[in-house]
Amino acid sequence: MSDNLLIADLRYYGVSPWEIEVVYGLLNSKFKVNQEEINEPDPNFVSVLTISIPIQFSEEFFKWFELRAWEKTKAILKELKRRRGRGKAIKIEILFQGEPNVRFVVDQNESYLFNSAIEKIDFVVELLPYHLNKKNVSDNLIEAVYKFDPDKSRWGIV
């Protein structure tokens, strides 16, 4: 993968310049980054952060992105929640572009559930072939949207 051809999108509101600088720095080490502060798209949240990654969600992504960078990314996302406290303070969406696109929506009220959701994103790689099996989804699926189920403590397609 040629790093300089890949463009990630970073869209946000209600996120401090320092926080955006940190997220931007992580992404910028691997991608060219388009950054956009947006109007409040969801009145239920104080902050929203959407990261669009121009690579398919797969084992290859994690090998290429590297474990250290992924662990830093997860730590920063959990810190964003910690700084905002309980409740519907922040919603994070991570979109991996591919066939189909894979979108993770993290909007848990409780910090421990939010953190668990972030930590378990990479586990979905192993389950993706099962989730996207033609028996489970339609042939023309464009995007698989995952939400974290707090009762089962795992990700599922919605």
Secondary structure in CASP SS format (residue, H / E / C, confidence):
PFRMAT SS
TARGET T0000
AUTHOR 0000-0000-0000
METHOD secondary structure of the structure
MODEL  1
M C 1.00
S C 1.00
D H 1.00
N H 1.00
L H 1.00
L C 1.00
I E 1.00
A E 1.00
D E 1.00
L E 1.00
R E 1.00
Y E 1.00
Y E 1.00
G C 1.00
V C 1.00
S C 1.00
P H 1.00
W H 1.00
E H 1.00
I H 1.00
E H 1.00
V H 1.00
V H 1.00
Y H 1.00
G H 1.00
L H 1.00
L H 1.00
N H 1.00
S C 1.00
K C 1.00
F C 1.00
K E 1.00
V E 1.00
N E 1.00
Q E 1.00
E E 1.00
E E 1.00
I C 1.00
N C 1.00
E C 1.00
P C 1.00
D C 1.00
P C 1.00
N C 1.00
F C 1.00
V C 1.00
S E 1.00
V E 1.00
L E 1.00
T E 1.00
I E 1.00
S E 1.00
I E 1.00
P C 1.00
I C 1.00
Q C 1.00
F C 1.00
S C 1.00
E H 1.00
E H 1.00
F H 1.00
F H 1.00
K H 1.00
W H 1.00
F H 1.00
E C 1.00
L H 1.00
R H 1.00
A H 1.00
W H 1.00
E H 1.00
K H 1.00
T H 1.00
K H 1.00
A H 1.00
I H 1.00
L H 1.00
K H 1.00
E H 1.00
L H 1.00
K H 1.00
R H 1.00
R H 1.00
R H 1.00
G C 1.00
R C 1.00
G C 1.00
K C 1.00
A C 1.00
I E 1.00
K E 1.00
I E 1.00
E E 1.00
I E 1.00
L E 1.00
F E 1.00
Q C 1.00
G C 1.00
E C 1.00
P C 1.00
N E 1.00
V E 1.00
R E 1.00
F E 1.00
V E 1.00
V E 1.00
D C 1.00
Q C 1.00
N C 1.00
E C 1.00
S H 1.00
Y H 1.00
L H 1.00
F H 1.00
N H 1.00
S H 1.00
A H 1.00
I H 1.00
E H 1.00
K C 1.00
I H 1.00
D H 1.00
F H 1.00
V H 1.00
V H 1.00
E H 1.00
L H 1.00
L H 1.00
P H 1.00
Y H 1.00
H H 1.00
L C 1.00
N C 1.00
K C 1.00
K C 1.00
N C 1.00
V C 1.00
S C 1.00
D C 1.00
N C 1.00
L C 1.00
I C 1.00
E E 1.00
A E 1.00
V E 1.00
Y E 1.00
K E 1.00
F E 1.00
D E 1.00
P C 1.00
D C 1.00
K C 1.00
S C 1.00
R E 1.00
W E 1.00
G E 1.00
I E 1.00
V C 1.00
END
